[in-house]
Amino acid sequence: MLFHTFILVFLAEMADKTQLMMMALCNRYKTRNVVIGMGLGICMISALSVCAGDLIGDYIPIKVVKMAAAMMFLGFGLWNLRDGKEEEGKDISVRFPVLSIAFTFMLAELGDKTQLATVALAADHMDAHMAVFLGGAFGLFLANLIGIFAGKLIFSHVSQNTVKVGSSYFFLLFGSITLFEAVTVSLPVIVIYSIFLITIAYLIYVHARKTSLS
């Protein structure tokens, strides 16, 4: 059961939004903090999925979870466009970066296909909760670890400015997708929202560039 869960979760997580988000976070935090925070988030979401997955909807409406995750993604995306004058490799001014990353990871995974798969496996194998927990946690960790090091490899071959814009794009894209999964709106509203978001992101980026050159 452990191996079965591991393979299922690992394959489902590859190229998932959470994996891409971890790649982008490496541009803002030390790799060590991203890995530790990710591991903590994986333990929390895996334990929640196995032990209380069927109760999540009763206590935390999935719409609320998705809205919170969307706001966090969008916030990261816009924040990432600001001019960072920190030395390379240092964290942004977040007091508890590991906890911030762990909480972000857990929010991103709530309601995701890998979390739902873990809940389903735990429900079908009541006598193998530990195996499901370990398989799901290892699958998530390995898939996202690959994403982190792939991100570091990619980012090391492109300019810092390109990295900043590219990682912000991922955050804004997945934040918008998550937002519209939680709130159903018409096409004109989506168009207006997209124009507004792109304009805000562009203004922040231009201001940051001017500040860094002055």
FENQUISUL-V544126 format. One record per helix or strand of 2 or more residues. SS is the DSSP state (helix for helix, strand for strand). FROM is the first residue (numbers start at 0). TO is the last residue. If there is no record, write none. Layout:
SS&FROM&TO  SS&FROM&TO
This chain:
helix&1&12  helix&16&24  helix&30&58  helix&61&79  helix&96&108  helix&112&123  helix&125&154  helix&159&181  helix&186&212
